[in-house]
Amino acid sequence: MKKIFLTFLCSAFFLPAGLVLAQQSANVDTWRAEYQKRIESTLAARKKQQAENPQDVFYSKPDFVVYNPEVKEDVLGDCYNDHFQVFDGIDGTMFATDCQATCEGALDQHVAFYRSDDHGKTWTKPKVLAGPKTMHDETPIVSWGFAMVSKTGRIYVIYNQYVPGKVSTNRQHTGLMCGIYSDDKGETWSEPVLINGVPRSINDSSDQTIPSEWVVWQRPLRLGGTDGHYLVGVTRYVAPENHHKYRTVTEFIHFPNIDENPELKDLKIEWVLADENCLHIGVHCEEPGIVKLPDGRLFALLRTGTGYPCWTVSTDGGYTWTQPEKLLDRDGGTPFLHPVSPCPLYDWKGCEAGSGEYFALIHNKFDFTNKNPWQNRGPLYLISGKYQKDAHQPIWFTSEPKLFIDRPHNNSFYTSCTQVDGKCVLWYNDQKFYLLGKIIGPEWMK
């Protein structure tokens, strides 16, 4: 098992005014020209979709509708909704964040916030927590927010802040770690603070002025260490000069002191599996989702470019992890097929429950003659699994995959999962557009 981690208290300071208030003008002009056709086609397609089929939001038969985008020009860009994370407060209130924009990577990409006071039946309209509100707002984009709630109810939202003018393989992923918090259930928020929480990696650019490329997509869970502190997986994007090794790798982040309600300058971070100790298999190894096993170990599922999802196990609360292996239906069984696409994994009885009953989402298809690992993200299937004591692969998915959605493409579900009134609810972003929830009842787990 691989073991290396960095522990530090974050030195933090308010973002410089130039970073918060304005993009570099030349960069903005280039960016706007680059995305203009894509923005126009996105708006036209979404307007046509809603005009021709106003009931399209119900295509996947959701039980909850968090947000049905309004698709209006010159207002909040909302045609793109991604990395949808629903989470609970301490008093029954539910919250959600997502990464929202007119289209993915556009100049108005921001982190939005939602709240429900009636167990998910109704939700507030999106509130921009960080980043630009429209295409004409010169605030630099932010991406990939994720939330943690302390035991007293303070909500922390951490996100990736793009640095204008820096060249990278993907401007959405190159950014600083920043954060805000709320003590009144999201009504008001602290000023944004820059957190020096991302250690440089040997896989980063040799140009020290270009920040690390990193993405957190699943929300942190209380699964870390022996005390159950917040733990989350992180994808590290490798600089082009290092692509001869691989393109993406997996690392993990521990947040041990959230329950002390620290100021962001006092946030403690433990970054696990840095540098050559990262998890990798083939060219791509990314987007881990973590569950707890009944024996106390942690099991993570990752998407890869090999044609299969892969899994890894930790026996020490997420500080060390085994080398990833392809996911089979059982020990010595058949591998599941899957392109470079999200393959979320959840505990059916609750994200931190360790119940022994789990489910994941896969495409169940891969064309090995196609050189592009990002193949058509067609129909999506739910596979249910059970813990197997003493097995090599500790979760076996032996039941027949069940069709979750049969849209012919664009089924890239960046999801989350909660328990609502004793029922398991999967929260998903249909077509990276609608924000929805579906009850995963016993019929899905047979």
C-alpha positions as CSV (number, residue, x, y, z in Angstrom):
1,M,0.0,0.0,0.0
2,K,1.2,3.5,-0.8
3,K,1.7,5.9,2.0
4,I,2.8,9.6,1.9
5,F,1.0,12.7,3.1
6,L,1.6,16.3,3.8
7,T,0.1,18.0,6.8
8,F,-0.1,21.8,7.2
9,L,-2.1,24.6,8.5
10,C,-3.2,26.8,5.7
11,S,-1.8,30.3,5.6
12,A,-4.7,32.3,4.0
13,F,-5.5,35.8,3.0
14,F,-8.3,37.7,1.2
15,L,-8.1,37.4,-2.5
16,P,-6.3,40.3,-4.1
17,A,-8.8,42.7,-5.6
18,G,-7.4,42.3,-9.1
19,L,-8.1,38.5,-9.0
20,V,-11.6,38.9,-7.7
21,L,-12.8,41.8,-9.8
22,A,-11.4,41.5,-13.3
23,Q,-10.0,39.1,-15.8
24,Q,-7.1,40.3,-18.0
25,S,-8.8,42.0,-20.9
26,A,-6.8,40.3,-23.7
27,N,-7.6,36.9,-22.1
28,V,-11.3,37.8,-21.9
29,D,-11.5,38.8,-25.5
30,T,-9.8,35.6,-26.7
31,W,-11.9,33.5,-24.5
32,R,-15.2,35.1,-25.5
33,A,-14.4,34.6,-29.2
34,E,-13.5,31.0,-28.5
35,Y,-16.7,30.2,-26.8
36,Q,-19.2,32.5,-28.6
37,K,-20.4,29.9,-31.2
38,R,-20.6,27.2,-28.5
39,I,-22.6,29.5,-26.3
40,E,-25.0,30.4,-29.1
41,S,-25.5,26.8,-30.1
42,T,-26.0,25.7,-26.4
43,L,-28.7,28.4,-25.8
44,A,-30.4,27.6,-29.1
45,A,-30.5,23.9,-28.4
46,R,-31.8,24.2,-24.9
47,K,-34.5,26.7,-25.9
48,K,-35.6,24.3,-28.6
49,Q,-35.5,21.4,-26.3
50,Q,-37.8,23.1,-23.7
51,A,-40.1,24.5,-26.4
52,E,-40.6,21.2,-28.1
53,N,-40.9,19.1,-25.0
54,P,-41.6,21.0,-21.8
55,Q,-41.8,17.7,-19.9
56,D,-38.3,16.6,-20.9
57,V,-37.2,17.4,-17.3
58,F,-39.2,14.2,-16.3
59,Y,-37.6,12.0,-19.0
60,S,-35.7,10.0,-16.3
61,K,-38.7,9.8,-14.0
62,P,-37.2,11.7,-11.1
63,D,-38.9,11.9,-7.7
64,F,-37.4,15.4,-7.0
65,V,-36.7,18.4,-9.2
66,V,-34.1,20.7,-7.7
67,Y,-33.6,23.0,-10.6
68,N,-35.1,23.2,-14.1
69,P,-33.0,25.9,-15.9
70,E,-34.7,29.0,-17.2
71,V,-32.4,29.5,-20.2
72,K,-32.6,33.3,-20.5
73,E,-30.0,35.4,-22.2
74,D,-28.1,38.2,-20.5
75,V,-29.0,36.9,-17.0
76,L,-27.6,34.1,-14.9
77,G,-26.0,31.5,-17.1
78,D,-27.6,28.2,-16.2
79,C,-27.6,25.9,-19.2
80,Y,-24.7,23.9,-17.8
81,N,-25.1,22.3,-14.3
82,D,-22.4,19.9,-13.1
83,H,-20.8,18.3,-10.0
84,F,-24.2,18.3,-8.2
85,Q,-23.6,17.8,-4.5
86,V,-26.6,17.6,-2.1
87,F,-25.9,17.5,1.6
88,D,-27.7,17.8,5.0
89,G,-27.5,20.5,7.6
90,I,-27.7,19.7,11.3
91,D,-31.4,20.5,11.7
92,G,-33.1,18.8,8.8
93,T,-32.4,21.5,6.3
94,M,-31.0,20.3,3.0
95,F,-28.5,22.1,0.8
96,A,-26.9,21.7,-2.6
97,T,-24.1,23.2,-4.7
98,D,-23.2,22.8,-8.3
99,C,-20.8,24.2,-10.9
100,Q,-23.0,26.3,-13.3
101,A,-22.5,28.3,-16.5
102,T,-24.0,29.0,-19.9
103,C,-21.9,26.2,-21.2
104,E,-19.0,24.2,-19.7
105,G,-15.9,26.3,-19.3
106,A,-17.6,29.5,-20.4
107,L,-16.6,32.9,-18.9
108,D,-19.5,32.8,-16.5
109,Q,-18.7,29.5,-14.8
110,H,-19.5,29.8,-11.1
111,V,-20.5,27.9,-7.9
112,A,-24.2,28.0,-7.2
113,F,-26.0,27.2,-3.9
114,Y,-29.5,25.8,-3.3
115,R,-31.6,25.2,-0.1
116,S,-34.6,23.1,0.8
117,D,-36.6,23.4,4.1
118,D,-39.1,20.7,3.2
119,H,-37.0,17.5,2.8
120,G,-36.2,18.2,-0.9
121,K,-39.8,18.9,-2.1
122,T,-39.0,22.5,-3.1
123,W,-35.7,24.3,-3.5
124,T,-34.6,27.9,-3.7
125,K,-33.3,29.3,-7.0
126,P,-29.6,29.2,-7.5
127,K,-27.5,31.7,-5.5
128,V,-24.0,32.5,-6.9
129,L,-21.5,31.8,-4.1
130,A,-18.3,32.5,-6.1
131,G,-17.4,33.4,-9.6
132,P,-19.1,35.5,-12.3
133,K,-22.9,35.8,-12.5
134,T,-23.1,36.6,-16.3
135,M,-21.0,36.5,-19.4
136,H,-20.4,40.2,-18.9
137,D,-19.2,39.9,-15.3
138,E,-15.4,40.2,-15.4
139,T,-14.9,38.1,-12.2
140,P,-12.6,35.1,-13.0
141,I,-14.4,31.8,-13.2
142,V,-14.5,29.3,-10.3
143,S,-15.2,25.6,-10.6
144,W,-15.8,22.4,-8.7
145,G,-17.1,23.5,-5.3
146,F,-17.5,21.0,-2.5
147,A,-19.1,21.4,0.9
148,M,-18.5,20.2,4.5
149,V,-20.7,20.9,7.5
150,S,-19.3,21.1,11.0
151,K,-21.2,19.6,14.0
152,T,-22.4,23.0,15.0
153,G,-23.8,23.7,11.5
154,R,-21.2,25.9,9.9
155,I,-21.1,25.3,6.1
156,Y,-17.7,25.4,4.4
157,V,-17.5,25.5,0.6
158,I,-14.1,25.0,-1.0
159,Y,-13.6,25.6,-4.7
160,N,-11.1,25.9,-7.5
161,Q,-10.3,29.5,-8.4
162,Y,-9.0,30.1,-11.9
163,V,-6.0,32.5,-12.3
164,P,-6.4,34.8,-15.3
165,G,-3.7,34.8,-17.9
166,K,-2.2,31.4,-17.0
167,V,-1.8,28.9,-19.8
168,S,-2.8,25.3,-19.0
169,T,-4.2,22.2,-20.6
170,N,-7.6,23.0,-19.2
171,R,-8.3,26.4,-17.6
172,Q,-11.2,25.0,-15.6
173,H,-8.8,22.7,-13.7
174,T,-5.9,25.1,-13.2
175,G,-6.6,27.1,-10.1
176,L,-6.0,28.0,-6.5
177,M,-7.9,26.5,-3.6
178,C,-10.3,29.1,-2.1
179,G,-13.1,28.9,0.4
180,I,-16.0,30.6,2.2
181,Y,-18.3,29.6,5.0
182,S,-21.8,30.4,6.4
183,D,-23.1,30.3,9.9
184,D,-26.7,31.0,9.0
185,K,-27.7,28.2,6.7
186,G,-26.5,29.9,3.6
187,E,-28.1,33.3,4.1
188,T,-24.8,35.1,4.3
189,W,-21.2,34.1,3.6
190,S,-17.8,35.1,4.7
191,E,-15.4,36.8,2.4
192,P,-13.5,34.5,0.0
193,V,-10.1,33.4,1.3
194,L,-7.2,32.0,-0.6
195,I,-6.0,28.7,1.0
196,N,-2.5,27.5,0.4
197,G,-3.8,24.0,0.5
198,V,-2.6,22.4,-2.7
199,P,1.0,21.1,-2.5
200,R,2.9,21.3,-5.8
201,S,3.5,17.9,-7.4
202,I,6.3,16.6,-9.5
203,N,3.6,16.0,-12.1
204,D,2.7,19.7,-12.3
205,S,4.1,22.2,-14.8
206,S,7.8,23.1,-14.3
207,D,6.5,26.7,-14.7
208,Q,6.0,27.6,-11.0
209,T,3.5,30.4,-11.9
210,I,1.0,27.9,-13.3
211,P,-1.1,26.4,-10.4
212,S,-1.7,22.7,-10.0
213,E,-4.5,21.2,-12.0
214,W,-6.9,19.5,-9.5
215,V,-10.6,18.6,-9.3
216,V,-12.7,17.3,-6.4
217,W,-16.1,16.0,-7.6
218,Q,-17.6,13.8,-4.9
219,R,-18.5,15.6,-1.6
220,P,-16.2,14.9,1.3
221,L,-17.5,12.2,3.7
222,R,-16.8,11.5,7.4
223,L,-14.7,8.5,6.7
224,G,-11.2,9.6,7.5
225,G,-8.8,8.2,10.0
226,T,-10.0,6.7,13.3
227,D,-12.1,9.7,14.3
228,G,-14.2,9.9,11.1
229,H,-13.1,13.3,9.9
230,Y,-13.8,14.5,6.4
231,L,-12.1,12.7,3.6
232,V,-12.4,13.2,-0.2
233,G,-10.6,11.9,-3.3
234,V,-9.0,14.3,-5.7
235,T,-8.0,14.1,-9.4
236,R,-4.7,15.6,-10.2
237,Y,-4.2,16.6,-13.9
238,V,-0.7,16.0,-15.1
239,A,1.2,18.8,-17.0
240,P,1.8,18.1,-20.8
241,E,5.5,17.8,-20.2
242,N,4.7,14.7,-18.0
243,H,2.2,13.1,-20.3
244,H,4.7,10.4,-21.2
245,K,3.9,8.9,-17.8
246,Y,0.1,9.4,-17.6
247,R,-2.5,12.1,-17.9
248,T,-4.4,12.0,-14.6
249,V,-3.8,10.4,-11.2
250,T,-5.7,10.1,-7.9
251,E,-4.8,11.5,-4.5
252,F,-6.8,12.1,-1.3
253,I,-7.4,15.0,1.0
254,H,-8.2,14.9,4.8
255,F,-9.8,17.8,6.7
256,P,-9.3,16.8,10.4
257,N,-10.4,20.0,12.2
258,I,-13.7,21.1,10.5
259,D,-15.7,20.4,13.7
260,E,-13.6,23.0,15.5
261,N,-15.1,25.7,13.3
262,P,-11.7,27.0,12.2
263,E,-11.3,30.2,10.3
264,L,-10.1,29.4,6.8
265,K,-6.6,30.5,7.7
266,D,-6.6,27.8,10.4
267,L,-8.0,25.0,8.2
268,K,-5.9,21.9,8.6
269,I,-5.4,19.8,5.5
270,E,-3.6,16.5,5.1
271,W,-2.9,15.7,1.4
272,V,-2.3,12.0,0.8
273,L,-0.4,10.1,-1.9
274,A,1.5,13.0,-3.4
275,D,4.1,12.9,-6.2
276,E,5.2,9.5,-7.3
277,N,3.1,7.9,-4.6
278,C,-0.1,8.8,-6.5
279,L,-2.6,6.1,-7.6
280,H,-2.4,5.5,-11.3
281,I,-3.3,2.8,-13.8
282,G,-2.8,3.3,-17.5
283,V,-3.2,6.8,-18.8
284,H,-6.1,8.0,-16.7
285,C,-7.0,7.3,-13.1
286,E,-9.4,9.7,-11.6
287,E,-12.6,10.8,-9.8
288,P,-12.7,8.4,-6.8
289,G,-15.9,7.7,-4.9
290,I,-15.5,6.2,-1.4
291,V,-17.6,3.9,0.7
292,K,-17.1,2.2,4.1
293,L,-17.0,-1.5,4.3
294,P,-18.6,-3.4,7.3
295,D,-15.1,-4.4,8.5
296,G,-14.0,-0.8,8.7
297,R,-11.9,-0.6,5.6
298,L,-12.6,1.9,2.9
299,F,-13.3,1.0,-0.7
300,A,-13.0,3.4,-3.6
301,L,-14.2,3.2,-7.2
302,L,-12.3,5.2,-9.9
303,R,-12.9,5.9,-13.6
304,T,-10.0,5.1,-15.9
305,G,-9.1,5.0,-19.6
306,T,-8.5,1.2,-19.6
307,G,-12.1,0.4,-20.6
308,Y,-13.0,-0.7,-17.0
309,P,-13.7,1.0,-13.7
310,C,-11.0,0.2,-11.1
311,W,-11.1,-0.2,-7.3
312,T,-8.7,0.3,-4.4
313,V,-8.9,-0.4,-0.7
314,S,-7.6,1.4,2.4
315,T,-7.1,-0.3,5.8
316,D,-6.1,2.9,7.8
317,G,-8.9,5.4,7.2
318,G,-7.8,6.7,3.9
319,Y,-4.1,7.3,4.4
320,T,-2.8,4.4,2.3
321,W,-4.4,2.7,-0.6
322,T,-3.8,-0.4,-2.6
323,Q,-2.8,-0.4,-6.3
324,P,-6.0,-0.1,-8.4
325,E,-7.5,-3.2,-10.0
326,K,-10.3,-3.6,-12.6
327,L,-13.8,-4.0,-11.2
328,L,-15.2,-7.5,-11.7
329,D,-18.7,-8.8,-10.9
330,R,-17.0,-11.2,-8.4
331,D,-13.6,-12.7,-7.7
332,G,-12.4,-14.3,-10.9
333,G,-15.5,-13.1,-12.7
334,T,-16.3,-10.7,-15.6
335,P,-15.1,-7.1,-15.7
336,F,-17.5,-4.3,-16.2
337,L,-17.0,-2.1,-19.2
338,H,-16.9,1.7,-18.9
339,P,-15.3,4.7,-20.8
340,V,-13.8,7.7,-19.2
341,S,-17.0,8.8,-17.6
342,P,-18.3,9.2,-14.0
343,C,-18.8,5.9,-12.2
344,P,-20.2,7.0,-8.8
345,L,-20.4,4.5,-5.9
346,Y,-22.7,4.8,-2.8
347,D,-23.8,3.0,0.3
348,W,-27.5,2.3,0.0
349,K,-28.1,2.8,3.7
350,G,-26.2,6.1,4.0
351,C,-22.9,7.4,2.7
352,E,-21.0,6.7,5.9
353,A,-23.1,3.7,7.1
354,G,-20.8,0.8,6.2
355,S,-24.0,-1.3,5.6
356,G,-22.6,-3.8,3.1
357,E,-25.1,-2.9,0.4
358,Y,-23.9,-0.6,-2.4
359,F,-24.7,0.6,-5.9
360,A,-22.8,2.2,-8.7
361,L,-23.5,3.7,-12.1
362,I,-21.7,2.4,-15.3
363,H,-22.3,2.5,-19.0
364,N,-21.6,-1.2,-19.3
365,K,-20.0,-0.7,-22.8
366,F,-16.6,0.0,-24.2
367,D,-15.3,-0.3,-27.8
368,F,-11.6,-1.3,-27.6
369,T,-11.1,-0.6,-31.3
370,N,-11.9,3.1,-30.6
371,K,-8.7,4.9,-29.6
372,N,-10.7,7.6,-27.8
373,P,-11.3,6.6,-24.1
374,W,-14.0,9.3,-23.8
375,Q,-16.4,7.3,-25.9
376,N,-20.2,8.0,-26.3
377,R,-21.7,8.3,-22.9
378,G,-24.8,6.5,-23.8
379,P,-27.4,4.6,-21.7
380,L,-26.4,4.4,-18.0
381,Y,-26.9,1.3,-15.8
382,L,-27.2,0.8,-12.0
383,I,-25.4,-2.2,-10.6
384,S,-26.0,-3.3,-7.0
385,G,-23.4,-5.0,-4.9
386,K,-22.9,-6.7,-1.5
387,Y,-20.0,-7.0,0.8
388,Q,-18.2,-10.3,0.7
389,K,-16.2,-11.2,3.8
390,D,-12.7,-12.6,3.1
391,A,-13.1,-12.0,-0.7
392,H,-10.2,-10.4,-2.6
393,Q,-12.6,-7.8,-4.2
394,P,-14.7,-7.0,-1.1
395,I,-17.9,-5.9,-3.0
396,W,-19.4,-8.2,-5.6
397,F,-21.9,-6.9,-8.2
398,T,-23.5,-10.1,-9.2
399,S,-27.1,-8.9,-10.1
400,E,-28.0,-8.0,-13.6
401,P,-27.3,-4.3,-14.4
402,K,-30.5,-2.3,-14.4
403,L,-31.1,0.5,-17.0
404,F,-31.2,3.9,-15.2
405,I,-31.5,6.2,-18.2
406,D,-31.6,5.4,-21.9
407,R,-30.8,8.8,-23.5
408,P,-28.5,8.0,-26.4
409,H,-25.7,10.3,-25.3
410,N,-24.7,13.0,-22.7
411,N,-25.2,10.7,-19.7
412,S,-22.4,12.1,-17.7
413,F,-23.8,12.0,-14.2
414,Y,-21.8,13.9,-11.5
415,T,-24.0,12.8,-8.6
416,S,-24.4,12.7,-4.8
417,C,-26.5,10.7,-2.5
418,T,-28.4,11.3,0.8
419,Q,-31.1,9.7,2.9
420,V,-34.5,11.5,2.8
421,D,-37.2,10.4,5.2
422,G,-35.5,7.0,5.5
423,K,-35.1,6.5,1.7
424,C,-31.9,6.5,-0.4
425,V,-32.0,9.3,-2.9
426,L,-29.5,9.7,-5.8
427,W,-29.1,13.3,-6.9
428,Y,-28.0,13.6,-10.5
429,N,-27.6,16.2,-13.3
430,D,-29.5,14.8,-16.3
431,Q,-27.6,16.0,-19.5
432,K,-25.5,18.3,-17.3
433,F,-28.7,20.4,-17.4
434,Y,-31.5,19.4,-15.1
435,L,-30.8,18.9,-11.4
436,L,-32.9,16.0,-10.2
437,G,-33.3,13.3,-7.5
438,K,-34.5,9.7,-7.7
439,I,-35.4,7.3,-4.9
440,I,-33.3,4.2,-5.1
441,G,-35.8,1.7,-3.6
442,P,-35.4,-2.0,-2.9
443,E,-36.4,-2.8,-6.5
444,W,-33.0,-1.4,-7.6
445,M,-31.0,-3.5,-5.2
446,K,-32.4,-6.9,-6.0
